[in-house]
Amino acid sequence: MTTFTPPPLPSDDKRWKIVNGTMRKNGFARHALIETLHTVQSAFGYLDDESIRFVAQSLRVPLSQAYGVVTFYHYFSLKPLGKHTLTICAGTACYIKGADKLLAESELKLGVTQGQTTPDGNVSLMTARCVGACSRAPVVLCDGEVSGEMSREQLIEQLERWTVE
Amino acid sequence: MTLEELELIVRSVRQENAAYDYEVNVCMDLACASQGAEKLRESLVAAGDASDKKIMVRRTGCMGPCSMGPLVRVDPDETLYSHVHASHAERIVQSLGDKPIPDLQCDLNEHFDKQVRVVLENAGYIDPERIDDYIARDGYKALLTALMEMTPYGVVHRITESGLRGRGGGGYPTGLKWGTVAKAGGDTKYVVCNGDEGDPGAFMDRSVMEGDPHRVIEGMAIAGYAVGASKGFIYVRAEYPVAVSRLTTAIREARRRGLLGNNLCGTTFNFDVEIRLGAGAFVCGEETALIASIEGRRGTPKPRPPYPAVSGLWGKPTLINNVETFANIPPIVRNGGKWFASMGSERSKGTKVFALTGKIKNTGLVEVPMGIKLREIIEVIGGGVSEGHTFKAVQTGGPSGGCIPAEMLDLGVSYDALLKVGSIMGSGGMIVMDDTSCMVNVARFFVEFCMTESCGKCIPCRAGTAQMYRLLSRICDGSATMDDLDMLEELCATVKETSLCGLGMTAPNPVLSTLKYFRNEYIEHIVHKRCPAGVCNIHAPAEVLA
């Protein structure tokens, strides 16, 4: 049996060490793929070709499988996010209370559709499959901060504040 | 850790608490936290330090009535204050030992009187990051009792006797499932906790994991002992970062106290728990897909049998239960199966936690005995729909469930009764709709959800949900004909009959149940080109307008 040597880190960016740490903690086992991809995304903000390749090689997972996993799960992003992120919850309670109108309003205001970032890289417009704050629907996350009972006016005000900055 | 040592901790915590005259509990669950509960807590601590009264300020999990948040409960008087702001902190501290503040106090007696708290017994009473708080409320007593005084078979028997059924929605008898895994051969077995609460509009499991994480861990450890597993996994959605951090802390604390790890309580039983993060896929709530995801693969389901109880994680016998199911285990082991079976209806025992949301006055988390009438949940506990509107339907079971109309509100909540009317118990989402909700639009919303969440492995679900969505969109925009409605019904039957897993098999439920009870709304859209609720944007053709 030949011993396996993991590939060298892609660069001396310290974040790769964090990624490597997750894999080491799991003994470079194949089932740690999703865990490792989570670490990459939280360290780098998104997953690019280089990082997927590195993780796949380190865990001895076929590249096709790694790419398959990345594209299967909604949580993983192949594109970097903008400076700010507006996430509109698209759960049932929020929908009943008019989250679709908030989404339409933001798309109009930002000139992008859901899942996209404004051309100047300022705001990304995302939707979430329920963040679990249903009792305060409709819910919007501004840079990860939960705001409940969001009105159209409040939302526009928030977006304008981000554009002014 | 032994039972005696546990008793010592209980005594020392009680002694510690007795040094304070008042306990001020601040709800820090997501809904309250998003309205400044953290700042409120800091102000209360500051005000408490400034005063000469002995006050303990505690952060707790969800207290229930989220629409009243931020909530503060003052003990020992059990005074509940609603809509509390940081600026109220000094007044609250001053009022201690005196009369409660009338303009902040909320009267929710009716709301609480109808509830029975088993799963949520600690919610609002303990700090989720302090294991001692949990132990002081009889925590881990069940695990140690099981280890010291019961055989694994005895534990399974007690669960069977309780009549507990799976709280993830399917309602499979828990005791039977445990028995199957216990009987399966092999040295390696696994216990998996399904915390992938994918139902959009439900948050019971999040509240339990965040507000009382040790209860889930204890339930899993008891399950491990009963079925002969020494390793457990909690699969949590990545959308619940607070739950992940609370569980991580809880596992660390439990290990430190010797309540997880090797040779628990001086016996030969070993058990440890690991957290696995989901990555946003509804289908991973299905058990075989969840297993694939823990193994680091795409979350696609497999045909059953073999069931996970025989061949699950890495091909080993695996016990998979929902968060709420595990949360029911410690009280059952502590109080006996008969005690649990004394609550609820004939074939659905115990209590059920519901996330009450939508167009209703008191939104939040409620726990009710099985068999309670829907009307009581909505009108008494929920306070009814807002003034000037009329109740239209309540949706249970999320994308796999159905809508129950007003004339069926006297239905008692149980697995079988809900199934009979075309819905399911589901994990516990309960979304109330009034006259401003369009039922066709709601059906379309759920089908769109299932369409985007379909994993694509089997054709009925992958292509069927897409075509159902197309037909429903045409009905919503007014371009459909009656032939489209026939085709929709036929398609629903096909998808239901032929899909591989639960996602596809139940995807037509929201359409079928709305067709059953609100068919006139479909006809209005198709024939008269109008949306009775005024939700759908129908561009009426010229001849209708004229």
Interface residues (C-beta under 8 A of the other chain):
Chain A: R30 H31 A32 L33 I34 E35 L37 H38 V61 Q65 G68 V69 F72 Y73 H74 Y75 F76 A90 G91 T92 A93 C94 Y95 I96 K97 A128 R129 C130 V131 G132 A133 C134 S135 R136 A137 V139 E145 V146 S147 G148
Chain B: L30 A31 A33 S34 Q35 C66 S67 G69 E197 G198 D199 P200 G201 A202 F203 R206 S207 A238 E239 Y240 R276 L277 G278 A279 G280 A281 F282 S293 I294 E295 G296 R297 R298 G299 A355 L356 T357 G358 K359 T363 G364 L365 Q395 G398 G429 I431 M433 S437 V442 F445 F446 F449 E453 C455
